Amino acid sequence: MPKQSYYKVQIEKSGYYQSILQLRPCTEEIFNFVLNQIKKNKITIGKKVELKNGLDLYLSSNKLTLALGKKLKKSFKGSLKISKKLFTKDRLTGKRVYRVTVCFRLT
């Protein structure tokens, strides 16, 4: 098994994530758009939570999740809300590490 694909499998099984993409409400068209973008950018999904009013996707990249949220807003009529939460502090560099939540709501 190649090292890179083994790493992706480990992320998916462990449930590790850096960001959350919230889709409110999640239509089939939006979901297919998001899945195509995730496959194109090779982002791994740590967890998928279906809620009464939408869907939460736990993704492996802050930067690409922010870009995906902007693409959603551009492609579909809706509002975008971005928030971040301090997760930890890097031991080597001393930088703060944040987990980003991107909420897309259809209007």
C-alpha positions in Angstrom: 0.0 0.0 0.0 1.5 3.4 -1.0 2.4 5.7 1.9 0.1 8.6 0.8 -3.0 6.4 0.4 -2.3 4.8 3.8 -2.2 8.2 5.4 -5.6 9.1 3.9 -7.1 5.9 5.2 -5.8 6.7 8.7 -7.3 10.1 8.7 -10.7 8.8 7.6 -10.7 6.1 10.2 -9.5 8.2 13.0 -12.1 11.0 12.4 -9.4 13.7 12.4 -10.5 17.0 11.0 -9.3 20.6 10.7 -12.6 22.3 9.6 -16.3 21.8 9.5 -18.5 22.7 6.4 -22.2 23.1 7.4 -24.8 23.0 4.7 -28.2 24.4 5.7 -30.5 23.1 4.1 -28.6 20.5 2.1 -30.2 19.9 -1.3 -29.0 17.1 -3.7 -27.6 19.7 -6.1 -25.5 21.4 -3.4 -24.3 18.1 -2.0 -23.2 16.9 -5.5 -21.4 20.2 -6.1 -19.5 19.9 -2.8 -18.6 16.2 -3.4 -17.2 17.1 -6.8 -15.1 19.9 -5.3 -13.8 17.6 -2.5 -12.8 14.9 -5.0 -11.1 17.5 -7.3 -9.1 19.1 -4.4 -8.3 15.7 -2.8 -9.7 16.6 0.6 -10.5 13.8 3.0 -13.8 13.6 4.9 -13.2 12.7 8.6 -16.9 12.5 9.5 -20.3 13.2 8.0 -23.2 14.1 10.3 -26.8 14.4 9.0 -29.0 16.7 10.9 -32.7 17.6 10.7 -32.0 20.9 8.9 -28.8 20.1 7.0 -25.5 18.3 6.9 -22.1 18.7 8.6 -18.9 17.6 6.8 -15.7 17.4 8.8 -12.9 18.1 6.4 -9.1 17.8 6.5 -8.1 21.3 5.2 -8.9 24.8 6.6 -7.7 26.6 3.5 -9.7 24.5 1.0 -12.8 24.5 3.1 -12.8 28.3 3.1 -12.3 28.3 -0.7 -15.2 25.8 -1.1 -17.4 28.0 1.0 -16.7 31.0 -1.3 -17.4 28.8 -4.4 -20.7 27.8 -2.9 -21.7 31.4 -2.3 -20.7 32.3 -5.9 -22.6 29.4 -7.5 -25.7 29.3 -5.3 -27.7 32.2 -3.7 -27.0 32.0 -0.1 -25.1 33.5 2.9 -21.8 32.4 4.2 -20.7 32.6 7.9 -17.1 31.8 8.9 -15.9 31.3 12.4 -12.8 29.9 14.0 -12.0 28.3 17.3 -8.6 28.0 18.9 -7.8 24.3 18.9 -4.2 24.1 20.2 -0.8 25.7 20.1 1.9 24.2 17.9 4.7 22.8 20.1 7.5 23.5 17.6 6.6 26.9 16.2 4.4 28.3 19.0 1.7 29.3 16.4 -1.9 29.0 17.3 -3.8 26.3 15.4 -7.5 27.0 14.7 -10.4 24.9 13.6 -12.6 26.7 11.1 -16.3 26.4 10.7 -17.9 27.5 7.4 -21.7 27.7 7.4 -23.5 28.0 4.1 -27.3 28.9 4.2 -29.6 29.0 1.2 -31.8 32.1 1.1 
